[in-house]
Amino acid sequence: MTSSNLPKRWIWTSIDSGLEDKALRFKYQRLSDLGLTGIFLGGGIDERELEIASQYNPEIHSWMWTTNRGEPQLRTEHPDWFMVSRSGKSCVDQPPYVDYYRWINPLAPGATHYICAKAKELDEHPLIKGVHLDYVRYPDVILPNSLWAQYGVDQTEELADYDFSYDAYTRQAFKTRFGVDPIELDRPDLNQDWLKFRFDTISGLVSAIRQTVSKPLTAAVFPTPSLARSICRQDWDKWLLTAACPMVYHNFYNESVEWIGDSVKENIQAVQFPVIAGLYLPAFQSIADFREGLSIAKHRGAYGASLFGDATDEHLSVLAEIFD
């Protein structure tokens, strides 16, 4: 799929296995009637929902969690796959911030193959038109500053509990290449070899996924390449994507709506693929505020937009109007 026929109007939504067929039809007919052209559908493969959704909106891309994977089977059979913090805490039993932060390490033997197999399963389904990567990164070493109080942290500098990954596989791989164990670095936050090593680990995983899937590959990424590198070791402007959906959630960073446009501008100057602005609906105080955010994103060069949150008819109508 080229950028010329990539949908412009998207929403992130999840499989609703508890809904009856009639309710699912209503859900997807409403989205279609209000002008939505693309759906990032999370939760794996649900044949019933895919069949119903495709009747109203054929452009369904499966939204998958990538390195954040907490399947109980993995935790039981492969505890060594899980990332370890600089303070020695493993995501297998001591996840940072929230219980669902169970991150696996692409360098662990078998882990990349496992993730690629999950992507391939989605790619091969006839009703799924693309694969959408989320959580394709390390855990947040620094949270968006609006969340510090919520989690009781001051992250003006990198803290050991949130700095990953110091597992045996990563430490040995880095030491083999650079001659030093990263756990012994005096200032790991300033060591450019160690930073880039982790950027490249995630980028290598994305390259492996790209070689595995044949359909369009997109990703939900942090707001700008510079923020992504500093916050979660995500070097996404180097990836071979069909499009990226930077999550320009301005309220997370205590920024105004205008920041959305500044972020979009930085993004389109950094990449060769389309940028679809990811907007967080609870961040907007009104429909007028939302309209302004969309308009700024388009003016600064966004190809389209994707919405996260409880989208009303008004939200969807404004989306269809701005990105016509």
C-alpha positions in Angstrom: 0.0 0.0 0.0 1.4 3.4 -0.9 0.7 6.7 0.9 -1.7 7.7 -1.9 -4.3 5.1 -0.9 -3.5 4.8 2.8 -6.6 5.8 4.9 -6.4 9.2 6.6 -9.1 8.8 9.3 -8.4 6.2 12.0 -9.4 5.0 15.4 -7.8 2.7 17.9 -10.4 0.2 19.2 -10.4 -3.2 20.8 -12.2 -6.5 20.1 -15.6 -6.5 22.0 -16.2 -10.2 22.4 -19.0 -9.5 24.9 -21.1 -7.7 22.4 -23.9 -9.5 20.5 -23.8 -9.4 16.7 -26.4 -6.6 16.4 -24.3 -4.4 18.7 -21.1 -5.1 16.8 -22.9 -4.2 13.5 -24.1 -1.0 15.0 -20.6 -0.2 16.2 -18.9 -0.6 12.8 -21.8 0.8 10.7 -21.7 4.0 12.9 -17.9 4.4 12.4 -18.3 3.9 8.6 -21.3 6.3 8.4 -19.4 9.0 10.2 -16.5 8.8 7.8 -13.9 6.6 9.5 -11.7 5.0 6.9 -9.2 2.9 8.9 -9.4 0.8 12.1 -6.6 -0.3 14.4 -8.2 -3.3 16.1 -6.5 -4.6 19.2 -6.8 -7.9 20.9 -5.6 -10.5 18.4 -7.9 -12.4 16.0 -11.6 -12.7 16.6 -13.2 -14.2 13.5 -16.7 -13.0 14.3 -15.7 -9.4 14.9 -13.4 -9.3 11.9 -16.1 -10.6 9.7 -18.6 -8.0 10.9 -16.2 -5.1 10.9 -15.0 -5.9 7.4 -18.6 -5.6 6.0 -18.5 -1.9 7.0 -14.9 -0.9 6.9 -12.5 -3.2 5.0 -9.3 -1.4 6.1 -8.7 -3.2 9.4 -5.2 -3.3 10.7 -4.4 -5.5 13.7 -3.0 -3.6 16.6 -0.5 -5.7 18.5 1.5 -5.3 21.7 5.1 -5.9 20.7 7.8 -6.0 23.4 5.3 -5.5 26.3 3.9 -9.1 26.5 2.6 -10.5 29.7 1.2 -13.9 28.6 1.3 -16.2 31.6 2.8 -18.9 29.4 5.8 -16.7 28.7 6.3 -15.9 32.3 6.2 -19.5 33.3 8.2 -21.0 30.4 10.6 -18.1 29.6 11.2 -16.0 32.6 14.7 -15.2 31.3 13.1 -13.4 28.3 11.9 -10.5 30.5 13.8 -7.3 30.8 15.7 -6.5 34.0 16.3 -3.0 35.4 19.6 -1.5 36.5 18.4 -2.2 40.1 18.0 -5.9 39.3 14.2 -6.1 39.1 12.8 -8.3 36.4 9.6 -7.5 34.6 8.5 -11.1 35.1 7.6 -10.5 38.7 8.5 -6.8 39.5 7.1 -4.7 36.6 7.7 -1.0 36.7 4.7 1.5 37.2 1.8 -0.9 36.5 1.2 -4.6 36.6 0.8 -5.0 32.8 4.3 -3.7 32.1 5.8 -7.1 31.4 8.5 -6.4 28.8 10.5 -9.0 27.0 13.9 -8.6 25.5 14.4 -9.1 21.8 18.0 -10.3 22.4 16.8 -13.3 24.5 17.1 -16.5 22.4 13.8 -17.1 20.8 12.1 -13.9 21.8 12.3 -12.1 18.4 11.1 -15.3 16.6 8.2 -15.4 19.0 7.2 -11.8 18.3 7.6 -12.2 14.6 5.5 -15.3 14.6 2.7 -13.3 16.3 3.0 -10.6 13.6 3.0 -13.2 10.8 -0.2 -14.8 12.2 -1.9 -11.5 11.9 -0.4 -10.7 8.5 -1.7 -14.0 7.0 -5.3 -13.4 8.0 -7.3 -12.5 4.8 -9.5 -9.8 6.6 -6.5 -8.1 8.2 -5.0 -5.5 5.9 -2.0 -4.4 7.9 -0.1 -4.9 11.1 0.1 -2.1 13.7 2.8 -2.2 16.3 2.4 -0.8 19.8 4.7 -0.9 22.8 7.6 -1.5 20.4 10.2 -0.1 22.8 11.7 -0.3 26.3 9.8 0.7 29.4 9.6 4.5 30.0 12.9 5.4 31.7 11.3 8.9 32.1 7.5 9.3 32.2 5.8 12.3 30.6 6.1 14.9 33.3 2.4 15.2 33.9 2.4 11.6 35.2 5.2 12.0 37.8 2.8 12.9 40.7 0.5 10.0 39.8 3.3 7.5 40.2 5.1 9.2 43.0 8.4 9.7 41.1 10.7 12.6 40.3 12.4 11.7 37.1 14.5 14.8 36.4 17.2 12.1 35.9 17.2 8.4 35.0 16.5 6.2 38.0 17.8 2.6 38.3 14.4 1.1 38.8 13.2 2.3 35.4 16.4 2.0 33.4 16.3 -1.2 31.3 17.7 -3.7 30.1 20.4 -5.2 32.3 19.6 -8.9 31.8 22.4 -11.4 31.2 21.8 -11.6 27.4 22.0 -7.9 26.9 24.9 -7.4 29.2 26.9 -10.1 27.5 26.1 -8.9 24.0 27.2 -5.4 24.8 30.3 -6.5 26.6 31.3 -8.7 23.6 31.0 -5.7 21.3 32.3 -2.9 23.5 34.4 -4.6 26.1 32.5 -3.4 29.1 29.5 -4.7 31.1 26.9 -1.9 31.0 26.1 -2.5 34.7 29.6 -1.2 35.4 29.2 2.1 33.6 29.6 5.2 35.8 27.0 7.2 33.9 24.9 4.8 31.7 22.6 7.7 30.9 25.4 9.5 29.1 27.2 6.6 27.4 26.4 6.9 23.7 27.4 3.3 22.9 25.0 1.9 25.5 22.2 4.2 24.4 22.6 3.4 20.7 22.9 -0.3 21.5 19.4 -0.3 22.9 18.0 1.9 20.1 19.5 -0.6 17.6 18.0 -3.6 19.5 14.5 -2.3 19.0 15.2 -1.2 15.5 16.5 -4.7 14.7 13.3 -6.2 16.0 11.2 -3.9 13.7 13.4 -4.9 10.8 12.8 -8.6 11.5 9.1 -7.9 11.7 9.2 -6.0 8.4 10.9 -8.9 6.8 8.2 -11.3 8.2 5.0 -9.5 7.1 4.0 -8.7 3.6 1.2 -6.2 4.3 1.5 -2.5 5.4 3.4 -2.1 8.7 2.6 0.9 10.9 3.5 1.7 14.5 2.2 3.8 17.4 5.2 5.7 18.6 6.2 8.4 21.1 5.5 12.0 20.0 8.8 12.9 18.3 12.0 11.0 17.5 14.0 13.1 20.0 11.5 12.5 22.8 11.2 8.8 21.9 14.9 8.3 22.1 15.2 10.0 25.5 12.1 8.5 27.1 11.9 4.9 25.9 15.0 4.1 23.6 12.8 4.2 20.5 14.6 5.3 17.3 11.5 5.2 15.2 12.4 7.6 12.5 14.9 5.0 11.3 12.3 2.2 10.8 11.0 1.0 7.5 7.3 1.7 8.1 4.3 2.3 5.8 3.3 5.1 8.2 3.8 6.1 11.8 1.2 7.2 14.4 3.1 9.5 16.8 1.1 9.8 20.0 1.0 13.6 20.3 -0.8 13.5 23.6 -0.2 17.1 24.6 -1.6 17.0 28.1 0.8 14.2 29.0 3.6 16.8 28.6 1.7 19.7 30.1 1.7 21.3 26.7 -0.9 23.4 24.8 -2.7 22.3 21.7 -0.2 24.2 19.6 2.5 21.6 20.7 0.7 19.0 18.5 1.7 21.0 15.4 5.3 21.5 16.5 5.6 17.8 17.0 4.1 16.9 13.7 6.4 19.4 11.9 9.5 17.7 13.6 8.2 14.3 12.6 7.6 15.0 8.9 11.0 16.6 8.7 12.6 13.4 10.1 10.9 10.7 8.1 10.1 9.6 4.5 6.8 7.9 5.3 3.4 9.4 6.2 2.8 10.7 9.7 -0.7 10.1 11.2 -1.2 12.2 14.3 -2.4 10.2 17.2 -4.7 12.3 19.4 -5.9 11.5 22.9 -9.5 12.6 23.2 -9.6 13.1 27.0 -7.0 15.8 26.5 -9.4 18.1 24.7 -11.6 20.4 26.7 -14.2 20.8 23.9 -15.1 20.0 20.3 -13.7 23.4 19.4 -10.4 22.5 21.1 -10.4 19.2 19.3 -11.0 20.9 16.0 -8.1 23.2 16.6 -5.8 20.3 17.4 -6.8 18.5 14.2 -6.5 21.6 12.1 -3.0 22.4 13.4 -1.9 18.8 12.8 -3.0 19.0 9.2 -1.6 22.5 8.7 1.8 21.3 9.9 1.8 18.3 7.5 0.1 15.3 9.1 -1.2 12.9 6.5 -4.1 11.9 8.7 -5.1 11.3 12.3 -6.0 8.5 14.6 -8.2 8.9 17.7 -7.8 7.2 21.1 -10.6 7.4 23.6 -14.4 7.6 23.5 -15.1 9.1 20.2 -18.5 10.8 19.9 -20.3 11.4 16.6 -19.0 15.0 16.8 -15.4 13.9 17.1 -15.8 11.6 14.1 -17.6 14.2 12.0 -14.9 16.8 12.6 -12.2 14.2 11.8 -13.9 13.5 8.5 -14.2 17.2 7.8 -10.6 18.2 8.5 -9.0 15.2 6.8 -11.4 14.9 3.9 
